[in-house]
Amino acid sequence: MPKREVMIVIGVIIGGISGYLYWKYIGCFTGTCAITSVWYKSTLYGMFMGGMLFDLFRDFLK
């Protein structure tokens, strides 16, 4: 796997962990928040954002 794709995979993993931890410790306990009220939505959102963030660093590895 090329280095550029490795960066995206690392970002997805870190983002997923961060999203889950955000739900667990901060989250929305009233159930009115669209993303942070359910653990899997928060985790998926974190994975998406982590992948997007680490994709920015992909160009530096060329």
C-alpha positions as CSV (number, residue, x, y, z in Angstrom):
1,M,0.0,0.0,0.0
2,P,1.5,3.4,-1.0
3,K,2.3,5.9,1.7
4,R,-0.5,8.2,0.6
5,E,-3.2,5.6,1.3
6,V,-1.5,4.7,4.6
7,M,-2.0,8.3,5.8
8,I,-5.7,8.2,5.0
9,V,-6.1,4.8,6.8
10,I,-4.3,6.2,9.8
11,G,-6.6,9.2,9.8
12,V,-9.7,7.1,9.6
13,I,-8.5,5.0,12.6
14,I,-7.6,8.0,14.7
15,G,-10.8,9.8,13.7
16,G,-12.9,6.8,14.6
17,I,-11.3,6.5,18.0
18,S,-11.7,10.2,18.6
19,G,-15.3,10.2,17.6
20,Y,-16.1,7.4,19.9
21,L,-14.3,9.0,22.8
22,Y,-16.1,12.2,22.1
23,W,-19.4,10.4,22.3
24,K,-18.4,8.6,25.5
25,Y,-17.1,11.5,27.5
26,I,-18.7,14.6,26.1
27,G,-21.6,13.5,23.8
28,C,-25.2,14.6,23.9
29,F,-27.2,12.9,26.6
30,T,-30.6,14.5,25.8
31,G,-30.8,12.7,22.4
32,T,-31.4,16.0,20.5
33,C,-28.0,16.2,18.8
34,A,-27.9,14.7,15.3
35,I,-24.4,13.3,15.4
36,T,-23.3,12.9,19.0
37,S,-26.4,11.3,20.5
38,V,-25.6,7.8,19.1
39,W,-22.1,6.2,19.4
40,Y,-22.0,4.9,15.8
41,K,-22.9,8.2,14.2
42,S,-20.2,10.0,16.2
43,T,-17.7,7.3,15.3
44,L,-18.5,7.4,11.6
45,Y,-18.3,11.2,11.6
46,G,-14.9,11.1,13.3
47,M,-13.7,8.5,10.8
48,F,-14.8,10.7,7.9
49,M,-13.3,13.8,9.3
50,G,-10.0,12.0,10.2
51,G,-9.7,10.7,6.7
52,M,-10.3,14.1,5.2
53,L,-7.8,15.7,7.6
54,F,-5.1,13.2,6.9
55,D,-5.8,13.4,3.2
56,L,-4.5,17.0,3.3
57,F,-1.0,15.6,4.3
58,R,-1.0,13.2,1.4
59,D,0.5,15.7,-0.9
60,F,3.5,16.2,1.3
61,L,4.5,12.6,0.8
62,K,5.0,12.7,-3.0
